């Protein structure tokens, strides 16, 4: 749905799609939580990553997106030693999160005092 938001021509249509997309993400996160999907599971990480991209690109809330993605990334870093072995091969998403945070910080007005080391 995020892509439909990008393609919408009329503001009313775009706003409706944005609302629907936010509701879909909310339901998705609720489902992940209710199904007890671990936060380090690649499906969970991917959902948070794509939501951060939605916030950054569609909602144009760059600082919020950076903080959200950095928080999720930091959660994983802090629990790296407890991650199930079966997930470790799926960590290309983790690398993409790190690269995206770096790119967003470089391309935004994100102040250095707001952005401790990535």
TORGUMI-180397 format. One line per 5 residues: number of its first residue (from 0); their letters; for each residue x, y, z of N, C-alpha, C, O, CB. Coordinates in steps of 0.001 Angstrom, whole numbers. Last residue first. Glycine has a CB too. Example, Ala and Ser with C-alpha at 12.3 -4.5 7.8 and 13.67 -1.06 7.14 Angstrom:
2
1) SA) 12850:-2250:7080:13670:-1060:7140:12900:30:7870:13409:1138:8039:14084:-598:5725 ~ 13190:-5690:7800:12300:-4500:7800:13200:-3300:7800:14236:-3319:8465:11308:-4473:9046
//
This chain:
118
117) XXXXX) 25905:5451:15394:24966:4498:14785:25451:3101:15017:24807:2144:14587:24794:4757:13280 ~ 26345:7695:18079:26896:6743:17115:25883:5713:16667:25110:5180:17464:28087:6046:17702 ~ 23535:9905:18423:24751:9266:18905:25185:8203:17896:24444:7872:16971:24532:8640:20315 ~ 21939:12411:17347:22261:11129:16750:23582:10570:17265:24623:10736:16629:22309:11258:15251 ~ 21617:14839:18383:20451:13972:18418:20796:12568:17941:20009:11639:18122:19332:14557:17566
112) XXXXX) 24016:16023:17861:23712:15766:19283:22452:14907:19428:22237:14308:20481:23530:17103:20049 ~ 23818:16302:15081:24757:15328:15628:24446:15023:17095:24596:13881:17529:26194:15843:15490 ~ 20550:16569:13718:21689:17147:14413:22539:16072:15067:22027:15059:15545:21220:18147:15456 ~ 19400:16054:10612:19471:15405:11915:20728:15874:12615:21840:15608:12160:19453:13858:11781 ~ 18649:16832:8186:19139:17869:9079:19232:17344:10504:19153:18102:11470:18231:19101:9023
107) XXXXX) 19814:14201:6004:18808:14987:6714:19472:16079:7527:20695:16219:7545:17957:14091:7621 ~ 21636:12479:4903:20789:13250:3992:19766:14135:4694:18934:14756:4033:20077:12320:3073 ~ 22848:11175:7058:23669:12008:6179:22827:12930:5301:23253:14041:4987:24546:11131:5305 ~ 20665:9769:8050:21321:10770:8902:22155:11721:8038:22161:12931:8267:22219:10081:9976 ~ 20136:8077:5865:19147:9062:6294:19776:10150:7153:19453:11328:6998:18023:8380:7062
102) XXXXX) 22507:6504:5796:22111:7336:4659:21148:8426:5086:21322:9585:4710:21477:6482:3566 ~ 22366:5212:8325:23514:6041:7953:23150:7002:6830:23457:8191:6910:24696:5163:7530 ~ 19949:3814:8031:20116:4804:9105:21245:5761:8743:21093:6978:8845:20407:4108:10469 ~ 20664:2132:5893:19599:3123:5738:19692:4200:6805:19528:5383:6505:18230:2450:5794 ~ 22623:484:7010:22948:1343:5858:21921:2452:5687:22276:3587:5369:23030:510:4573
97) XXXXX) 21057:-787:8993:22228:13:9352:22597:983:8232:22853:2161:8481:23418:-899:9672 ~ 19201:-2110:7388:18756:-1152:8398:19903:-214:8760:19730:1004:8823:18233:-1883:9658 ~ 20858:-3812:5931:20104:-2766:5230:19598:-1702:6195:19571:-519:5855:18925:-3378:4469 ~ 21690:-5501:7990:22671:-4666:7294:21989:-3515:6556:22480:-2386:6557:23488:-5512:6307 ~ 19230:-6695:8536:19927:-5962:9586:20965:-5017:8978:21095:-3870:9406:20600:-6939:10570
92) XXXXX) 18742:-8028:6212:17833:-6941:6584:18473:-6073:7660:18275:-4858:7687:16478:-7502:7078 ~ 20612:-9997:6305:20806:-8972:5292:19906:-7783:5620:20270:-6642:5334:20506:-9527:3868 ~ 20222:-12090:8134:20490:-10744:8602:20932:-9738:7552:21561:-8732:7882:21501:-10807:9624 ~ 19692:-14765:8065:18735:-13846:7453:19047:-12377:7743:18175:-11522:7594:17345:-14168:7935 ~ 21363:-16255:9581:21623:-16227:8137:20710:-15242:7405:20948:-14929:6239:21448:-17624:7549
87) XXXXX) 20258:-16049:12137:21503:-15348:11824:21809:-15290:10336:22460:-14350:9882:22641:-16005:12534 ~ 18084:-17592:12771:17848:-16266:12203:19121:-15605:11683:19050:-14688:10865:17209:-15377:13238 ~ 19027:-19916:13925:18328:-20030:12641:18072:-18680:11985:17863:-18615:10774:17016:-20749:12833 ~ 20038:-19133:16422:20971:-19455:15328:20278:-19486:13970:20883:-19118:12963:21641:-20801:15587 ~ 18479:-16462:18066:18418:-17868:17669:19298:-18079:16436:19281:-17265:15513:16946:-18306:17382
82) XXXXX) 20213:-14147:19981:19461:-14422:18760:19600:-15893:18380:20690:-16465:18380:19944:-13517:17605 ~ 21734:-13366:22077:20611:-14251:22382:19805:-14641:21140:18826:-15381:21240:19700:-13586:23386 ~ 23636:-11589:21177:24105:-12877:21685:22971:-13855:21994:23219:-15050:22156:24927:-12659:22924 ~ 22106:-9334:20511:22746:-10133:19472:23168:-11510:19963:23061:-12491:19227:23945:-9404:18934 ~ 20759:-7407:21879:20400:-8812:22123:21049:-9767:21134:20578:-10890:20948:18899:-8977:22065
77) XXXXX) 21678:-4967:21006:21752:-5254:22441:21464:-6720:22767:21878:-7216:23814:20779:-4370:23193 ~ 21013:-5131:18295:22430:-5079:18705:22561:-5492:20176:23444:-6269:20538:23022:-3643:18488 ~ 18222:-4970:18522:18852:-6181:18004:20322:-6234:18406:20814:-7286:18816:18716:-6249:16474 ~ 17879:-2413:19533:17313:-3563:20245:18005:-4852:19815:18327:-5708:20639:15794:-3663:19993 ~ 19007:-912:17475:19708:-992:18752:19191:-2153:19606:19962:-2799:20315:19560:324:19514
72) XXXXX) 17032:-1175:15517:18386:-1658:15254:19130:-1876:16579:19794:-2894:16771:19158:-657:14351 ~ 14939:174:16790:14782:-1243:16446:16161:-1877:16219:16420:-2989:16680:13887:-1408:15175 ~ 16113:2748:16970:15690:2039:18174:15567:538:17904:16036:-277:18699:14351:2601:18685 ~ 16486:3411:14267:17655:3274:15143:17288:2495:16406:18072:1665:16864:18220:4666:15519 ~ 13853:3581:13451:14716:2551:12876:15943:2332:13739:16389:1199:13921:15134:2931:11457
67) XXXXX) 12950:5747:15020:12293:4441:15060:13220:3341:14582:13356:2300:15225:11029:4455:14214 ~ 14710:7831:14269:14660:7367:15666:14041:5977:15769:14536:5126:16507:13862:8356:16531 ~ 14066:8040:11544:15441:7730:11960:15439:7170:13381:16085:6160:13660:16345:8996:11878 ~ 11360:8771:11725:11751:7523:11056:13152:7095:11476:13392:5915:11734:11687:7688:9529 ~ 11554:11273:13005:10819:10170:13632:11232:8830:13037:11431:7860:13769:9306:10373:13471
62) XXXXX) 12950:12671:11016:13563:12478:12333:12884:11318:13063:13555:10481:13668:13471:13777:13178 ~ 11077:12609:8831:12413:12030:8737:13046:11739:10101:13614:10666:10304:13306:12956:7959 ~ 8317:12386:7794:8724:12601:9180:10091:11940:9363:10224:10873:9962:7658:12019:10197 ~ 6878:11939:5463:7927:12960:5475:8305:13378:6903:8571:14548:7181:7472:14185:4679 ~ 5159:9972:4908:4723:10949:5906:5692:12117:6015:5365:13156:6588:4570:10280:7262
57) XXXXX) 6808:8770:2902:5427:9154:2640:4941:10213:3621:4378:11230:3217:4523:7935:2703 ~ 9477:8418:3914:9203:8854:2541:7798:9394:2333:7627:10398:1641:9428:7717:1604 ~ 9362:7824:6721:10382:8706:6152:9932:9292:4809:9996:10503:4596:11700:7944:5975 ~ 7221:6043:6980:7247:7269:7787:8215:8287:7174:7912:9479:7120:7655:6951:9252 ~ 8103:4031:5198:6826:4709:4990:6811:6049:5735:6426:7071:5167:5651:3813:5460
52) XXXXX) 10427:3237:6530:10530:3815:5186:9257:4580:4847:9325:5666:4270:10792:2711:4131 ~ 9257:2167:8820:10140:3332:8941:10312:4016:7585:10338:5245:7510:11517:2914:9507 ~ 7963:-13:7658:7165:1050:8269:8011:2315:8426:7521:3418:8187:6608:596:9644 ~ 10140:-1534:6859:9255:-962:5837:8358:129:6403:8030:1090:5706:8398:-2053:5214 ~ 11177:-2188:9407:11995:-1488:8422:11112:-804:7377:11316:366:7052:12971:-2466:7740
47) XXXXX) 9110:-3641:10537:9515:-2363:11138:10345:-1531:10164:10216:-308:10115:10313:-2607:12427 ~ 9095:-5837:8763:7896:-5015:8943:8264:-3655:9532:7773:-2627:9065:6877:-5732:9855 ~ 11668:-6853:9172:11291:-6344:7857:10062:-5449:7959:10000:-4409:7305:11024:-7504:6886 ~ 11512:-7728:11830:12449:-6664:11451:12055:-6020:10121:12103:-4799:9970:13877:-7221:11359 ~ 9614:-9767:11511:9345:-8640:12394:10241:-7454:12030:9776:-6318:11935:9558:-9045:13867
42) XXXXX) 10978:-11488:9815:9665:-10960:9406:9302:-9730:10232:8745:-8766:9707:8570:-12042:9556 ~ 13288:-12188:11317:13407:-11359:10111:12074:-10777:9629:12053:-9674:9084:14019:-12174:9002 ~ 13072:-11845:14828:12661:-12608:13654:12724:-11702:12420:12260:-10563:12473:11225:-13192:13843 ~ 13452:-10354:17032:14624:-10544:16172:14308:-11388:14936:15179:-11615:14097:15747:-11199:16963 ~ 11065:-10442:18350:11450:-9166:17740:12670:-9295:16840:12902:-8445:15981:11724:-8140:18816
37) XXXXX) 9105:-13386:17606:10212:-12713:18301:10651:-11443:17575:10615:-11374:16346:11402:-13662:18441 ~ 5688:-13482:17616:6836:-13504:16710:7967:-12747:17409:7797:-11581:17767:6486:-12860:15298 ~ 3231:-13915:18901:4485:-14082:19632:5686:-14252:18702:6580:-15057:18962:4386:-15275:20559 ~ 940:-13201:17812:1440:-14525:17403:2794:-14814:18031:3426:-15827:17733:1545:-14616:15871 ~ 683:-10637:18753:-247:-11667:19246:178:-13079:18870:-190:-14042:19543:-1636:-11408:18709
32) XXXXX) 2693:-9330:17269:2766:-9395:18724:1893:-10526:19273:2318:-11278:20150:2341:-8057:19335 ~ 1769:-9620:14660:3095:-10125:15023:3209:-10314:16532:3745:-11313:17012:4191:-9168:14524 ~ -707:-8269:14952:-669:-9686:14615:680:-10307:14995:727:-11389:15579:-942:-9882:13117 ~ 224:-5676:15404:-615:-6335:16403:-600:-7853:16190:-492:-8619:17147:-2066:-5795:16337 ~ 1506:-5184:12997:2293:-5227:14235:1521:-5923:15350:2096:-6669:16143:2684:-3806:14674
27) XXXXX) -771:-5276:11303:359:-6188:11090:1187:-6317:12370:1529:-7425:12782:1250:-5692:9923 ~ -2307:-3167:12227:-2833:-4532:12309:-1714:-5554:12177:-1713:-6577:12862:-3892:-4769:11224 ~ -525:-1086:11549:-937:-1282:12930:-1463:-2701:13138:-1106:-3362:14114:-2004:-253:13323 ~ -437:-1326:8763:780:-1554:9557:424:-1833:11011:1006:-2720:11636:1727:-337:9468 ~ -3132:-665:8231:-2607:-1986:7851:-1332:-2303:8632:-1163:-3425:9110:-2327:-2043:6329
22) XXXXX) -3229:1976:9118:-4078:966:9757:-3564:-443:9453:-3564:-1310:10327:-5541:1114:9284 ~ -1460:3132:7293:-1135:3156:8715:-1960:2121:9480:-1447:1465:10386:-1371:4557:9294 ~ -2942:2673:4948:-1623:2065:5114:-1225:2034:6578:-709:1026:7060:-572:2824:4300 ~ -5205:4248:5365:-5349:2803:5197:-4024:2082:5418:-3992:1002:6008:-5891:2483:3807 ~ -3955:6784:5438:-4703:6290:6590:-4851:4771:6531:-4645:4085:7533:-6086:6956:6656
17) XXXXX) -2930:6858:2829:-2021:6957:3976:-2702:6406:5223:-2096:5647:5979:-1577:8427:4205 ~ -5281:6812:1358:-4337:5694:1254:-3348:5688:2413:-2977:4627:2915:-3580:5759:-74 ~ -6326:9290:2089:-7072:8071:2397:-6152:6851:2357:-6235:5970:3213:-8241:7891:1409 ~ -4345:10961:1016:-4596:10955:2462:-5373:9713:2891:-5099:9148:3950:-5364:12214:2872 ~ -4649:10396:-1726:-3379:10112:-1047:-3581:10017:467:-3058:9112:1117:-2335:11203:-1375
12) XXXXX) -7226:11393:-2173:-6945:9971:-2392:-5674:9567:-1639:-5634:8520:-994:-6797:9666:-3910 ~ -6744:14105:-1623:-7743:13356:-848:-7480:11855:-960:-7508:11136:39:-9179:13689:-1337 ~ -4802:14770:-3588:-4474:14829:-2169:-5459:14020:-1319:-5045:13325:-391:-4453:16275:-1701 ~ -4266:12754:-6461:-5094:13706:-5728:-4836:13620:-4239:-4671:12531:-3689:-6566:13463:-6016 ~ -2452:10736:-7151:-2366:12057:-7766:-3083:13113:-6930:-2575:14215:-6721:-2952:12021:-9174
7) XXXXX) -491:8141:-5833:-1745:8897:-5763:-1548:10314:-6294:-593:11000:-5928:-2273:8940:-4313 ~ 1933:6889:-5661:1347:7075:-6984:92:7932:-6988:-339:8398:-8043:1033:5751:-7576 ~ 2524:6659:-2989:3464:7384:-3847:2845:7736:-5190:3186:8755:-5790:4724:6561:-4064 ~ 454:5039:-2159:551:6407:-1619:1465:7255:-2495:1201:8437:-2713:1077:6390:-158 ~ 1160:2676:-3380:-27:3382:-3857:-27:4821:-3363:-464:5723:-4078:-1304:2664:-3400
2) XXX) 3286:1924:-1782:3549:2342:-3154:2355:3067:-3757:2529:3980:-4564:3910:1140:-4009 ~ 2055:1131:551:2951:2283:584:3183:2822:-817:3266:4034:-1017:4285:1910:1233 ~ 811:-1186:0:0:0:0:860:1258:0:447:2310:-487:-925:-6:1188
//
